[in-house]
């Protein structure tokens, strides 16, 4: 395989419409034999290379306040705030949700 190859199927599982996270979980399953169907598509690779990962919104069900006011990167929110999870593959690791943008619905 080479950069720009798109995995269409992995061990008979169609990945054409899968999210990056779904595909990563499928590819991580233990197996003794791997069968791939791939297609080289450098143009498509360039289109998505700089795009953010999967994203979604969630409503906080609890308050999370900073314990140390010196920690500038710590995310604080209140119950019922809406959080935008903008990348479910933060640093290429599936399942680590990275809340970056948020707004307060309660004000």
Phi and psi in radians as a Rosetta constraint file:
Dihedral C 1 N 2 CA 2 C 2 CIRCULARHARMONIC -2.483 0.35
Dihedral N 2 CA 2 C 2 N 3 CIRCULARHARMONIC 2.881 0.35
Dihedral C 2 N 3 CA 3 C 3 CIRCULARHARMONIC -0.957 0.35
Dihedral N 3 CA 3 C 3 N 4 CIRCULARHARMONIC 2.296 0.35
Dihedral C 3 N 4 CA 4 C 4 CIRCULARHARMONIC 1.737 0.35
Dihedral N 4 CA 4 C 4 N 5 CIRCULARHARMONIC -0.150 0.35
Dihedral C 4 N 5 CA 5 C 5 CIRCULARHARMONIC -1.312 0.35
Dihedral N 5 CA 5 C 5 N 6 CIRCULARHARMONIC 2.379 0.35
Dihedral C 5 N 6 CA 6 C 6 CIRCULARHARMONIC -1.900 0.35
Dihedral N 6 CA 6 C 6 N 7 CIRCULARHARMONIC 2.197 0.35
Dihedral C 6 N 7 CA 7 C 7 CIRCULARHARMONIC -1.422 0.35
Dihedral N 7 CA 7 C 7 N 8 CIRCULARHARMONIC 1.979 0.35
Dihedral C 7 N 8 CA 8 C 8 CIRCULARHARMONIC -1.534 0.35
Dihedral N 8 CA 8 C 8 N 9 CIRCULARHARMONIC -0.676 0.35
Dihedral C 8 N 9 CA 9 C 9 CIRCULARHARMONIC -2.470 0.35
Dihedral N 9 CA 9 C 9 N 10 CIRCULARHARMONIC 2.508 0.35
Dihedral C 9 N 10 CA 10 C 10 CIRCULARHARMONIC -2.251 0.35
Dihedral N 10 CA 10 C 10 N 11 CIRCULARHARMONIC 2.000 0.35
Dihedral C 10 N 11 CA 11 C 11 CIRCULARHARMONIC 0.870 0.35
Dihedral N 11 CA 11 C 11 N 12 CIRCULARHARMONIC 0.777 0.35
Dihedral C 11 N 12 CA 12 C 12 CIRCULARHARMONIC 1.444 0.35
Dihedral N 12 CA 12 C 12 N 13 CIRCULARHARMONIC -0.047 0.35
Dihedral C 12 N 13 CA 13 C 13 CIRCULARHARMONIC -1.638 0.35
Dihedral N 13 CA 13 C 13 N 14 CIRCULARHARMONIC 2.166 0.35
Dihedral C 13 N 14 CA 14 C 14 CIRCULARHARMONIC -1.265 0.35
Dihedral N 14 CA 14 C 14 N 15 CIRCULARHARMONIC 2.085 0.35
Dihedral C 14 N 15 CA 15 C 15 CIRCULARHARMONIC -1.905 0.35
Dihedral N 15 CA 15 C 15 N 16 CIRCULARHARMONIC 0.155 0.35
Dihedral C 15 N 16 CA 16 C 16 CIRCULARHARMONIC -1.035 0.35
Dihedral N 16 CA 16 C 16 N 17 CIRCULARHARMONIC -0.634 0.35
Dihedral C 16 N 17 CA 17 C 17 CIRCULARHARMONIC -1.902 0.35
Dihedral N 17 CA 17 C 17 N 18 CIRCULARHARMONIC 0.191 0.35
Dihedral C 17 N 18 CA 18 C 18 CIRCULARHARMONIC -1.347 0.35
Dihedral N 18 CA 18 C 18 N 19 CIRCULARHARMONIC 2.637 0.35
Dihedral C 18 N 19 CA 19 C 19 CIRCULARHARMONIC -1.319 0.35
Dihedral N 19 CA 19 C 19 N 20 CIRCULARHARMONIC 2.915 0.35
Dihedral C 19 N 20 CA 20 C 20 CIRCULARHARMONIC -1.051 0.35
Dihedral N 20 CA 20 C 20 N 21 CIRCULARHARMONIC -0.695 0.35
Dihedral C 20 N 21 CA 21 C 21 CIRCULARHARMONIC -1.174 0.35
Dihedral N 21 CA 21 C 21 N 22 CIRCULARHARMONIC -0.759 0.35
Dihedral C 21 N 22 CA 22 C 22 CIRCULARHARMONIC -1.057 0.35
Dihedral N 22 CA 22 C 22 N 23 CIRCULARHARMONIC -0.759 0.35
Dihedral C 22 N 23 CA 23 C 23 CIRCULARHARMONIC -1.132 0.35
Dihedral N 23 CA 23 C 23 N 24 CIRCULARHARMONIC -0.727 0.35
Dihedral C 23 N 24 CA 24 C 24 CIRCULARHARMONIC -1.072 0.35
Dihedral N 24 CA 24 C 24 N 25 CIRCULARHARMONIC -0.729 0.35
Dihedral C 24 N 25 CA 25 C 25 CIRCULARHARMONIC -1.148 0.35
Dihedral N 25 CA 25 C 25 N 26 CIRCULARHARMONIC -0.704 0.35
Dihedral C 25 N 26 CA 26 C 26 CIRCULARHARMONIC -1.115 0.35
Dihedral N 26 CA 26 C 26 N 27 CIRCULARHARMONIC -0.779 0.35
Dihedral C 26 N 27 CA 27 C 27 CIRCULARHARMONIC -1.187 0.35
Dihedral N 27 CA 27 C 27 N 28 CIRCULARHARMONIC -0.401 0.35
Dihedral C 27 N 28 CA 28 C 28 CIRCULARHARMONIC -1.457 0.35
Dihedral N 28 CA 28 C 28 N 29 CIRCULARHARMONIC -0.148 0.35
Dihedral C 28 N 29 CA 29 C 29 CIRCULARHARMONIC -1.148 0.35
Dihedral N 29 CA 29 C 29 N 30 CIRCULARHARMONIC 2.384 0.35
Dihedral C 29 N 30 CA 30 C 30 CIRCULARHARMONIC -1.175 0.35
Dihedral N 30 CA 30 C 30 N 31 CIRCULARHARMONIC 2.416 0.35
Dihedral C 30 N 31 CA 31 C 31 CIRCULARHARMONIC -2.728 0.35
Dihedral N 31 CA 31 C 31 N 32 CIRCULARHARMONIC 2.639 0.35
Dihedral C 31 N 32 CA 32 C 32 CIRCULARHARMONIC -1.568 0.35
Dihedral N 32 CA 32 C 32 N 33 CIRCULARHARMONIC -0.432 0.35
Dihedral C 32 N 33 CA 33 C 33 CIRCULARHARMONIC -2.298 0.35
Dihedral N 33 CA 33 C 33 N 34 CIRCULARHARMONIC 2.422 0.35
Dihedral C 33 N 34 CA 34 C 34 CIRCULARHARMONIC -2.074 0.35
Dihedral N 34 CA 34 C 34 N 35 CIRCULARHARMONIC 2.235 0.35
Dihedral C 34 N 35 CA 35 C 35 CIRCULARHARMONIC -2.103 0.35
Dihedral N 35 CA 35 C 35 N 36 CIRCULARHARMONIC 2.192 0.35
Dihedral C 35 N 36 CA 36 C 36 CIRCULARHARMONIC -2.137 0.35
Dihedral N 36 CA 36 C 36 N 37 CIRCULARHARMONIC 2.548 0.35
Dihedral C 36 N 37 CA 37 C 37 CIRCULARHARMONIC -2.060 0.35
Dihedral N 37 CA 37 C 37 N 38 CIRCULARHARMONIC 2.062 0.35
Dihedral C 37 N 38 CA 38 C 38 CIRCULARHARMONIC -2.172 0.35
Dihedral N 38 CA 38 C 38 N 39 CIRCULARHARMONIC 2.776 0.35
Dihedral C 38 N 39 CA 39 C 39 CIRCULARHARMONIC -2.418 0.35
Dihedral N 39 CA 39 C 39 N 40 CIRCULARHARMONIC 2.236 0.35
Dihedral C 39 N 40 CA 40 C 40 CIRCULARHARMONIC -1.371 0.35
Dihedral N 40 CA 40 C 40 N 41 CIRCULARHARMONIC 2.164 0.35
Dihedral C 40 N 41 CA 41 C 41 CIRCULARHARMONIC -2.576 0.35
Dihedral N 41 CA 41 C 41 N 42 CIRCULARHARMONIC 1.318 0.35
Dihedral C 41 N 42 CA 42 C 42 CIRCULARHARMONIC -1.103 0.35
Dihedral N 42 CA 42 C 42 N 43 CIRCULARHARMONIC -0.603 0.35
Dihedral C 42 N 43 CA 43 C 43 CIRCULARHARMONIC -1.094 0.35
Dihedral N 43 CA 43 C 43 N 44 CIRCULARHARMONIC -0.798 0.35
Dihedral C 43 N 44 CA 44 C 44 CIRCULARHARMONIC -1.133 0.35
Dihedral N 44 CA 44 C 44 N 45 CIRCULARHARMONIC -0.682 0.35
Dihedral C 44 N 45 CA 45 C 45 CIRCULARHARMONIC -1.019 0.35
Dihedral N 45 CA 45 C 45 N 46 CIRCULARHARMONIC -0.810 0.35
Dihedral C 45 N 46 CA 46 C 46 CIRCULARHARMONIC -1.108 0.35
Dihedral N 46 CA 46 C 46 N 47 CIRCULARHARMONIC -0.621 0.35
Dihedral C 46 N 47 CA 47 C 47 CIRCULARHARMONIC -1.086 0.35
Dihedral N 47 CA 47 C 47 N 48 CIRCULARHARMONIC -0.718 0.35
Dihedral C 47 N 48 CA 48 C 48 CIRCULARHARMONIC -1.714 0.35
Dihedral N 48 CA 48 C 48 N 49 CIRCULARHARMONIC -0.184 0.35
Dihedral C 48 N 49 CA 49 C 49 CIRCULARHARMONIC -1.018 0.35
Dihedral N 49 CA 49 C 49 N 50 CIRCULARHARMONIC -0.650 0.35
Dihedral C 49 N 50 CA 50 C 50 CIRCULARHARMONIC -1.737 0.35
Dihedral N 50 CA 50 C 50 N 51 CIRCULARHARMONIC -0.005 0.35
Dihedral C 50 N 51 CA 51 C 51 CIRCULARHARMONIC -1.362 0.35
Dihedral N 51 CA 51 C 51 N 52 CIRCULARHARMONIC 2.645 0.35
Dihedral C 51 N 52 CA 52 C 52 CIRCULARHARMONIC -1.189 0.35
Dihedral N 52 CA 52 C 52 N 53 CIRCULARHARMONIC 2.879 0.35
Dihedral C 52 N 53 CA 53 C 53 CIRCULARHARMONIC -1.297 0.35
Dihedral N 53 CA 53 C 53 N 54 CIRCULARHARMONIC -2.880 0.35
Dihedral C 53 N 54 CA 54 C 54 CIRCULARHARMONIC -1.055 0.35
Dihedral N 54 CA 54 C 54 N 55 CIRCULARHARMONIC 2.570 0.35
Dihedral C 54 N 55 CA 55 C 55 CIRCULARHARMONIC -2.480 0.35
Dihedral N 55 CA 55 C 55 N 56 CIRCULARHARMONIC 2.750 0.35
Dihedral C 55 N 56 CA 56 C 56 CIRCULARHARMONIC -2.830 0.35
Dihedral N 56 CA 56 C 56 N 57 CIRCULARHARMONIC 2.985 0.35
Dihedral C 56 N 57 CA 57 C 57 CIRCULARHARMONIC -1.988 0.35
Dihedral N 57 CA 57 C 57 N 58 CIRCULARHARMONIC 2.511 0.35
Dihedral C 57 N 58 CA 58 C 58 CIRCULARHARMONIC -2.356 0.35
Dihedral N 58 CA 58 C 58 N 59 CIRCULARHARMONIC 2.653 0.35
Dihedral C 58 N 59 CA 59 C 59 CIRCULARHARMONIC -1.737 0.35
Dihedral N 59 CA 59 C 59 N 60 CIRCULARHARMONIC 2.217 0.35
Dihedral C 59 N 60 CA 60 C 60 CIRCULARHARMONIC -1.156 0.35
Dihedral N 60 CA 60 C 60 N 61 CIRCULARHARMONIC 2.402 0.35
Dihedral C 60 N 61 CA 61 C 61 CIRCULARHARMONIC -1.839 0.35
Dihedral N 61 CA 61 C 61 N 62 CIRCULARHARMONIC 0.140 0.35
Dihedral C 61 N 62 CA 62 C 62 CIRCULARHARMONIC -2.761 0.35
Dihedral N 62 CA 62 C 62 N 63 CIRCULARHARMONIC 2.886 0.35
Dihedral C 62 N 63 CA 63 C 63 CIRCULARHARMONIC -1.517 0.35
Dihedral N 63 CA 63 C 63 N 64 CIRCULARHARMONIC 2.469 0.35
Dihedral C 63 N 64 CA 64 C 64 CIRCULARHARMONIC -2.365 0.35
Dihedral N 64 CA 64 C 64 N 65 CIRCULARHARMONIC 1.826 0.35
Dihedral C 64 N 65 CA 65 C 65 CIRCULARHARMONIC -1.906 0.35
Dihedral N 65 CA 65 C 65 N 66 CIRCULARHARMONIC 2.658 0.35
Dihedral C 65 N 66 CA 66 C 66 CIRCULARHARMONIC -1.215 0.35
Dihedral N 66 CA 66 C 66 N 67 CIRCULARHARMONIC 2.415 0.35
Dihedral C 66 N 67 CA 67 C 67 CIRCULARHARMONIC -1.547 0.35
Dihedral N 67 CA 67 C 67 N 68 CIRCULARHARMONIC -0.487 0.35
Dihedral C 67 N 68 CA 68 C 68 CIRCULARHARMONIC -2.164 0.35
Dihedral N 68 CA 68 C 68 N 69 CIRCULARHARMONIC 1.998 0.35
Dihedral C 68 N 69 CA 69 C 69 CIRCULARHARMONIC -1.157 0.35
Dihedral N 69 CA 69 C 69 N 70 CIRCULARHARMONIC -0.219 0.35
Dihedral C 69 N 70 CA 70 C 70 CIRCULARHARMONIC -1.415 0.35
Dihedral N 70 CA 70 C 70 N 71 CIRCULARHARMONIC -0.251 0.35
Dihedral C 70 N 71 CA 71 C 71 CIRCULARHARMONIC -1.461 0.35
Dihedral N 71 CA 71 C 71 N 72 CIRCULARHARMONIC 1.764 0.35
Dihedral C 71 N 72 CA 72 C 72 CIRCULARHARMONIC -1.362 0.35
Dihedral N 72 CA 72 C 72 N 73 CIRCULARHARMONIC -0.430 0.35
Dihedral C 72 N 73 CA 73 C 73 CIRCULARHARMONIC -1.565 0.35
Dihedral N 73 CA 73 C 73 N 74 CIRCULARHARMONIC -0.078 0.35
Dihedral C 73 N 74 CA 74 C 74 CIRCULARHARMONIC -1.318 0.35
Dihedral N 74 CA 74 C 74 N 75 CIRCULARHARMONIC 2.272 0.35
Dihedral C 74 N 75 CA 75 C 75 CIRCULARHARMONIC -1.487 0.35
Dihedral N 75 CA 75 C 75 N 76 CIRCULARHARMONIC 2.232 0.35
Dihedral C 75 N 76 CA 76 C 76 CIRCULARHARMONIC -2.011 0.35
Dihedral N 76 CA 76 C 76 N 77 CIRCULARHARMONIC 2.524 0.35
Dihedral C 76 N 77 CA 77 C 77 CIRCULARHARMONIC -2.747 0.35
Dihedral N 77 CA 77 C 77 N 78 CIRCULARHARMONIC 2.899 0.35
Dihedral C 77 N 78 CA 78 C 78 CIRCULARHARMONIC -2.035 0.35
Dihedral N 78 CA 78 C 78 N 79 CIRCULARHARMONIC 2.782 0.35
Dihedral C 78 N 79 CA 79 C 79 CIRCULARHARMONIC -0.919 0.35
Dihedral N 79 CA 79 C 79 N 80 CIRCULARHARMONIC 2.417 0.35
Dihedral C 79 N 80 CA 80 C 80 CIRCULARHARMONIC 1.379 0.35
Dihedral N 80 CA 80 C 80 N 81 CIRCULARHARMONIC -0.028 0.35
Dihedral C 80 N 81 CA 81 C 81 CIRCULARHARMONIC -1.145 0.35
Dihedral N 81 CA 81 C 81 N 82 CIRCULARHARMONIC 2.624 0.35
Dihedral C 81 N 82 CA 82 C 82 CIRCULARHARMONIC -1.734 0.35
Dihedral N 82 CA 82 C 82 N 83 CIRCULARHARMONIC 2.162 0.35
Dihedral C 82 N 83 CA 83 C 83 CIRCULARHARMONIC -1.863 0.35
Dihedral N 83 CA 83 C 83 N 84 CIRCULARHARMONIC 2.357 0.35
Dihedral C 83 N 84 CA 84 C 84 CIRCULARHARMONIC -1.722 0.35
Dihedral N 84 CA 84 C 84 N 85 CIRCULARHARMONIC 1.963 0.35
Dihedral C 84 N 85 CA 85 C 85 CIRCULARHARMONIC -1.543 0.35
Dihedral N 85 CA 85 C 85 N 86 CIRCULARHARMONIC 1.889 0.35
Dihedral C 85 N 86 CA 86 C 86 CIRCULARHARMONIC -1.732 0.35
Dihedral N 86 CA 86 C 86 N 87 CIRCULARHARMONIC -0.021 0.35
Dihedral C 86 N 87 CA 87 C 87 CIRCULARHARMONIC -2.825 0.35
Dihedral N 87 CA 87 C 87 N 88 CIRCULARHARMONIC 1.871 0.35
Dihedral C 87 N 88 CA 88 C 88 CIRCULARHARMONIC -1.458 0.35
Dihedral N 88 CA 88 C 88 N 89 CIRCULARHARMONIC -0.019 0.35
Dihedral C 88 N 89 CA 89 C 89 CIRCULARHARMONIC -2.133 0.35
Dihedral N 89 CA 89 C 89 N 90 CIRCULARHARMONIC 0.884 0.35
Dihedral C 89 N 90 CA 90 C 90 CIRCULARHARMONIC -0.993 0.35
Dihedral N 90 CA 90 C 90 N 91 CIRCULARHARMONIC 2.197 0.35
Dihedral C 90 N 91 CA 91 C 91 CIRCULARHARMONIC 0.955 0.35
Dihedral N 91 CA 91 C 91 N 92 CIRCULARHARMONIC 0.511 0.35
Dihedral C 91 N 92 CA 92 C 92 CIRCULARHARMONIC 1.371 0.35
Dihedral N 92 CA 92 C 92 N 93 CIRCULARHARMONIC 0.123 0.35
Dihedral C 92 N 93 CA 93 C 93 CIRCULARHARMONIC -1.775 0.35
Dihedral N 93 CA 93 C 93 N 94 CIRCULARHARMONIC 2.047 0.35
Dihedral C 93 N 94 CA 94 C 94 CIRCULARHARMONIC -1.182 0.35
Dihedral N 94 CA 94 C 94 N 95 CIRCULARHARMONIC 2.527 0.35
Dihedral C 94 N 95 CA 95 C 95 CIRCULARHARMONIC 1.545 0.35
Dihedral N 95 CA 95 C 95 N 96 CIRCULARHARMONIC -0.149 0.35
Dihedral C 95 N 96 CA 96 C 96 CIRCULARHARMONIC -1.586 0.35
Dihedral N 96 CA 96 C 96 N 97 CIRCULARHARMONIC 1.917 0.35
Dihedral C 96 N 97 CA 97 C 97 CIRCULARHARMONIC -1.462 0.35
Dihedral N 97 CA 97 C 97 N 98 CIRCULARHARMONIC 2.355 0.35
Dihedral C 97 N 98 CA 98 C 98 CIRCULARHARMONIC -2.088 0.35
Dihedral N 98 CA 98 C 98 N 99 CIRCULARHARMONIC 1.556 0.35
Dihedral C 98 N 99 CA 99 C 99 CIRCULARHARMONIC -1.269 0.35
Dihedral N 99 CA 99 C 99 N 100 CIRCULARHARMONIC 2.101 0.35
Dihedral C 99 N 100 CA 100 C 100 CIRCULARHARMONIC -1.985 0.35
Dihedral N 100 CA 100 C 100 N 101 CIRCULARHARMONIC -0.849 0.35
Dihedral C 100 N 101 CA 101 C 101 CIRCULARHARMONIC -1.943 0.35
Dihedral N 101 CA 101 C 101 N 102 CIRCULARHARMONIC 2.470 0.35
Dihedral C 101 N 102 CA 102 C 102 CIRCULARHARMONIC -2.669 0.35
Dihedral N 102 CA 102 C 102 N 103 CIRCULARHARMONIC 2.760 0.35
Dihedral C 102 N 103 CA 103 C 103 CIRCULARHARMONIC -2.424 0.35
Dihedral N 103 CA 103 C 103 N 104 CIRCULARHARMONIC 2.714 0.35
Dihedral C 103 N 104 CA 104 C 104 CIRCULARHARMONIC -1.704 0.35
Dihedral N 104 CA 104 C 104 N 105 CIRCULARHARMONIC 1.976 0.35
Dihedral C 104 N 105 CA 105 C 105 CIRCULARHARMONIC -1.387 0.35
Dihedral N 105 CA 105 C 105 N 106 CIRCULARHARMONIC -0.319 0.35
Dihedral C 105 N 106 CA 106 C 106 CIRCULARHARMONIC -1.469 0.35
Dihedral N 106 CA 106 C 106 N 107 CIRCULARHARMONIC -0.086 0.35
